[in-house]
């Protein structure tokens, strides 16, 4: 991380911040990755949502770090990971960042826990690195059309502006606090769960030079998350899909993720998750359940 860049305003007790340098001799536009580490035990890797960062898991990390070694990654270009000019932010490029964490730290027997976009990356990483991944927990997987547009009218207007030709880059660089708060609250059942210090932290990250380019590129590449569903049948590790009863994802979206066997039938039992190969159940977490 370049020394002149801003530092996080939120500190999670028991965590330390680390970086992974780009691999030498690579022609791809890799940047330095930042991650948080806490605890001891078998490794758990946490992968955040669209427009957030490792601090998305600020309340979860202390709950599990007494049993696991927790790694919370800032995905490429997000949080305090390096922004590289001309880098790609499609699903394969972001997955490559996750795989760098696992391979550069030589992690094995890993539990991948992802939410939204992070859930897709957890599944595709498990498909690529079956020898390293023990299991996957995919929360509110963002791999369906419409996505953030189901949040609110404001979210639809803002994202449409960000994607608009010509003015999109300008719109992506303008992020009033009130608008960001409203958009993030659209993913929460309990609106009070969104803390002001977390909104301030996201705004600080959003002011980093080049971040508007990253944000726009991520939204432009959301279709690549949908396309990534084709990789799911390759996952060999046990998978638990978890949904909120009021999540943007609908039962019909969940049912398309994995092919159910002829003996299977849809189940809808709040408060449960399911292993892959069985029909999806609607879990008991609220959207953004790992919580800002």
Secondary structure as GFF3:
##gff-version 3
##sequence-region A 1 292
A	DSSP	beta_strand	16	20	.	.	.	ID=ss1
A	DSSP	beta_strand	33	38	.	.	.	ID=ss2
A	DSSP	beta_strand	42	47	.	.	.	ID=ss3
A	DSSP	three_ten_helix	54	57	.	.	.	ID=ss4
A	DSSP	alpha_helix	58	64	.	.	.	ID=ss5
A	DSSP	beta_strand	68	73	.	.	.	ID=ss6
A	DSSP	alpha_helix	91	104	.	.	.	ID=ss7
A	DSSP	beta_strand	110	115	.	.	.	ID=ss8
A	DSSP	alpha_helix	117	128	.	.	.	ID=ss9
A	DSSP	beta_strand	133	139	.	.	.	ID=ss10
A	DSSP	three_ten_helix	147	150	.	.	.	ID=ss11
A	DSSP	alpha_helix	153	163	.	.	.	ID=ss12
A	DSSP	alpha_helix	168	172	.	.	.	ID=ss13
A	DSSP	alpha_helix	177	185	.	.	.	ID=ss14
A	DSSP	three_ten_helix	191	193	.	.	.	ID=ss15
A	DSSP	alpha_helix	196	206	.	.	.	ID=ss16
A	DSSP	alpha_helix	211	220	.	.	.	ID=ss17
A	DSSP	alpha_helix	222	227	.	.	.	ID=ss18
A	DSSP	three_ten_helix	228	234	.	.	.	ID=ss19
A	DSSP	beta_strand	238	242	.	.	.	ID=ss20
A	DSSP	alpha_helix	251	255	.	.	.	ID=ss21
A	DSSP	beta_strand	274	275	.	.	.	ID=ss22
###
